Amino acid sequence: MVAAISGSTQREPLVVGKPSTFMMDYVANKFGILKSQICMVGDRLDTDILFGQNGGCKTLLVLSGVTTLSMLQNPNNSIQPDFYTNKISDFLPLKAATV
């Protein structure tokens, strides 16, 4: 799709979707949040986790979606999250931390 637009317009598009950092930079600036205070949560290594890493955030991989534990632990996998959990509901018992 990007190539089709680029070819027809003779211009390079600005990609804002994951794993581009454009979206992360915008959100951090808009709300005055340091990217080091943000944790990107997702179920895909190649988009969600890479997006968080490229944006300078901590990352949490949820194994209830696309990525499995065996995919995460595969020696050929070069994308490693800071944290991982089986499902997002694992956090329900936790109390919110004060910043």
TASUL-V494499 format. One record per backbone hydrogen bond with DSSP energy under -1.0 kcal/mol. NH is the residue of the N-H (numbers start at 1). CO is the residue of the C=O. E is the energy in kcal/mol with one decimal. If there is no record, write none. Layout:
nh->NH co->CO e->E
nh->NH co->CO e->E
This chain:
nh->5 co->1 e->-2.1
nh->6 co->2 e->-2.7
nh->7 co->3 e->-2.8
nh->8 co->4 e->-2.2
nh->9 co->5 e->-2.1
nh->10 co->6 e->-1.8
nh->20 co->17 e->-2.5
nh->25 co->21 e->-2.8
nh->26 co->22 e->-2.1
nh->27 co->23 e->-2.3
nh->28 co->24 e->-2.4
nh->29 co->25 e->-2.3
nh->30 co->26 e->-2.9
nh->31 co->27 e->-2.1
nh->33 co->28 e->-2.3
nh->37 co->34 e->-2.0
nh->38 co->35 e->-1.3
nh->40 co->58 e->-2.7
nh->42 co->60 e->-2.2
nh->49 co->44 e->-2.2
nh->50 co->45 e->-1.5
nh->51 co->47 e->-2.5
nh->52 co->48 e->-2.0
nh->53 co->49 e->-2.5
nh->54 co->50 e->-3.0
nh->55 co->51 e->-1.7
nh->56 co->53 e->-1.4
nh->57 co->52 e->-2.9
nh->58 co->38 e->-2.1
nh->60 co->40 e->-2.7
nh->61 co->83 e->-2.5
nh->62 co->42 e->-2.7
nh->63 co->85 e->-2.9
nh->67 co->43 e->-2.3
nh->72 co->68 e->-2.2
nh->73 co->69 e->-2.5
nh->77 co->74 e->-2.2
nh->83 co->59 e->-1.8
nh->85 co->61 e->-2.3
nh->90 co->87 e->-1.8
nh->91 co->88 e->-1.9
nh->92 co->89 e->-1.5
nh->94 co->91 e->-1.4
